Amino acid sequence: MPLETDKLRGNSLPSKPDGISRCGMSIAKYAQHRDTLRWYELSSTGDIIGSPLQLDFYTQVDTSGPQKRSQPAKKQLAKT
């Protein structure tokens, strides 16, 4: 079945949830519809909210502890 015909389900939220970060669909807990800008909590029993191509996906971020930023590996300069 093509991706654009899959329909996702969710429950409508009154506003954007706190402490979320954009992510991929496979780990998402929340979604925002691109056209209506409405927020949803993803659920298997909720209303049909649209296809994955119409949504941006988000997950809850743990802000309780220190955050570590990933940094690219630094190459050592060759000595001549």
Backbone hydrogen bonds in HBPLUS format (Angstrom, degrees):
<---DONOR---> <-ACCEPTOR-->    atom                        ^
c    i                          cat <-CA-CA->   ^        H-A-AA   ^      H-
h    n   atom  resd res      DA  || num        DHA   H-A  angle D-A-AA Bond
n    s   type  num  typ     dist DA aas  dist angle  dist       angle   num
A0005-THR N   A0002-PRO O   3.19 MM   3  5.74 158.4  2.24 113.8 120.2     1
A0006-ASP N   A0003-LEU O   3.19 MM   3  5.49 153.6  2.26 109.7 117.2     2
A0008-LEU N   A0050-GLY O   2.75 MM  42  5.63 171.4  1.76 159.6 159.8     3
A0049-ILE N   A0008-LEU O   2.78 MM  41  5.80 162.9  1.81 151.0 156.8     4
A0043-SER N   A0009-ARG O   3.09 MM  34  5.58 169.6  2.10 119.5 122.3     5
A0010-GLY N   A0047-ASP O   2.87 MM  37  5.51 150.1  1.96 149.0 156.9     6
A0047-ASP N   A0010-GLY O   3.08 MM  37  5.51 124.9  2.40 143.8 137.6     7
A0011-ASN N   A0041-GLU O   2.85 MM  30  5.22 156.9  1.90 146.3 149.7     8
A0041-GLU N   A0011-ASN O   2.85 MM  30  5.22 160.9  1.89 149.8 153.5     9
A0013-LEU N   A0039-TRP O   2.94 MM  26  5.38 159.6  1.98 143.7 139.3    10
A0061-VAL N   A0019-GLY O   2.75 MM  42  5.49 163.9  1.78 162.2 157.6    11
A0021-SER N   A0059-THR O   2.93 MM  38  5.61 153.2  2.00 155.6 164.2    12
A0059-THR N   A0021-SER O   2.93 MM  38  5.61 155.8  1.99 153.4 158.4    13
A0023-CYS N   A0057-PHE O   2.97 MM  34  5.64 161.6  2.01 129.6 131.1    14
A0027-ILE N   A0024-GLY O   3.39 MM   3  6.08 150.6  2.49 116.1 121.7    15
A0028-ALA N   A0025-MET O   3.37 MM   3  5.10 157.6  2.42  98.9 105.4    16
A0029-LYS N   A0058-TYR O   2.92 MM  29  6.21 157.8  1.97 151.0 155.9    17
A0042-LEU N   A0029-LYS O   2.97 MM  13  5.49 151.1  2.06 129.2 137.5    18
A0030-TYR N   A0058-TYR O   3.02 MM  28  5.05 166.0  2.04 149.2 146.1    19
A0058-TYR N   A0030-TYR O   2.94 MM  28  5.05 160.2  1.97 142.7 139.9    20
A0031-ALA N   A0040-TYR O   2.92 MM   9  5.23 152.3  1.99 145.5 149.9    21
A0040-TYR N   A0031-ALA O   2.80 MM   9  5.23 147.6  1.91 160.9 166.6    22
A0032-GLN N   A0056-ASP O   2.91 MM  24  5.27 153.8  1.98 147.0 155.5    23
A0056-ASP N   A0032-GLN O   2.92 MM  24  5.27 156.8  1.98 146.1 153.5    24
A0033-HIS N   A0038-ARG O   2.97 MM   5  5.50 157.6  2.03 157.1 161.3    25
A0037-LEU N   A0033-HIS O   2.84 MM   4  4.98 138.0  2.02 133.9 143.4    26
A0034-ARG N   A0054-GLN O   2.85 MM  20  5.66 178.4  1.85 162.0 162.4    27
A0054-GLN N   A0051-SER O   2.97 MM   3  5.50 160.6  2.01 118.8 125.1    28
A0055-LEU N   A0052-PRO O   3.33 MM   3  5.36 166.2  2.35 105.4 109.3    29
